[in-house]
Amino acid sequence: MIETTATIQAVATLASLANPIDQLAVLDTEIKRLEAITKELKADISNIYDEGKHRGEKYGVTVSLCNTSKVDYKALPAVLS
């Protein structure tokens, strides 16, 4: 319910702003908020469900687990020398 209220408020604020720079700032803030919620939900789903296809009440999702690694390019020269 909180997310819906925030979205309605953002849209109302956006409609009341005449300057496109201000509109962009409101949209950018809302996008960042939604991306944070999306990231958290994806993490929760991947921790709850095993690999495969899963259904909610209305939508479905496919969970794929993969191994990832990162290279610290700043530390790499010290390791190689």
C-alpha positions as CSV (number, residue, x, y, z in Angstrom):
1,M,0.0,0.0,0.0
2,I,2.8,2.4,0.8
3,E,4.4,1.9,-2.7
4,T,1.0,2.7,-4.4
5,T,0.6,5.8,-2.4
6,A,4.1,6.9,-3.2
7,T,3.6,6.3,-6.9
8,I,0.3,8.3,-6.9
9,Q,2.0,11.1,-5.1
10,A,4.9,11.1,-7.5
11,V,2.5,11.2,-10.5
12,A,0.5,14.0,-8.9
13,T,3.7,15.9,-8.2
14,L,4.9,15.3,-11.7
15,A,1.6,16.6,-13.2
16,S,1.9,19.8,-11.1
17,L,5.4,20.6,-12.3
18,A,5.7,22.7,-15.5
19,N,9.4,22.6,-15.8
20,P,10.8,19.5,-17.5
21,I,13.9,19.6,-15.4
22,D,11.8,19.3,-12.2
23,Q,9.7,16.5,-13.8
24,L,12.9,14.6,-14.7
25,A,14.1,15.0,-11.1
26,V,10.9,13.5,-9.7
27,L,10.9,10.6,-12.2
28,D,14.6,9.9,-11.5
29,T,13.9,9.7,-7.7
30,E,10.9,7.4,-8.3
31,I,13.0,5.2,-10.7
32,K,15.7,4.8,-8.1
33,R,13.2,3.9,-5.4
34,L,11.6,1.3,-7.6
35,E,15.0,-0.2,-8.6
36,A,15.8,-0.6,-5.0
37,I,12.5,-2.4,-4.3
38,T,13.1,-4.6,-7.4
39,K,16.6,-5.5,-6.3
40,E,15.4,-6.5,-2.9
41,L,12.5,-8.6,-4.3
42,K,14.8,-10.4,-6.7
43,A,17.2,-11.3,-3.8
44,D,14.3,-12.5,-1.7
45,I,12.9,-14.7,-4.5
46,S,16.3,-16.2,-5.3
47,N,16.8,-17.0,-1.6
48,I,13.3,-18.6,-1.2
49,Y,12.9,-20.6,-4.4
50,D,15.2,-23.2,-6.1
51,E,16.1,-23.0,-9.8
52,G,13.2,-23.4,-12.2
53,K,9.9,-21.9,-13.1
54,H,7.6,-20.7,-10.3
55,R,4.1,-19.1,-10.3
56,G,2.6,-16.5,-8.2
57,E,-1.1,-15.8,-8.1
58,K,-1.0,-13.9,-11.4
59,Y,2.6,-13.9,-12.7
60,G,5.4,-16.4,-13.1
61,V,9.2,-16.2,-12.7
62,T,12.1,-18.3,-13.7
63,V,14.9,-18.6,-11.2
64,S,18.4,-19.2,-12.6
65,L,21.3,-19.5,-10.3
66,C,24.8,-18.6,-11.6
67,N,28.2,-18.2,-10.2
68,T,29.8,-14.9,-10.7
69,S,33.2,-13.5,-9.9
70,K,34.8,-10.0,-10.0
71,V,38.3,-9.0,-10.9
72,D,40.0,-6.2,-8.9
73,Y,41.9,-4.6,-11.7
74,K,43.6,-2.2,-9.3
75,A,45.1,-5.0,-7.3
76,L,45.9,-7.2,-10.3
77,P,49.3,-5.7,-11.1
78,A,50.5,-6.3,-7.6
79,V,49.4,-10.0,-7.8
80,L,51.1,-10.5,-11.2
81,S,54.4,-9.0,-10.2
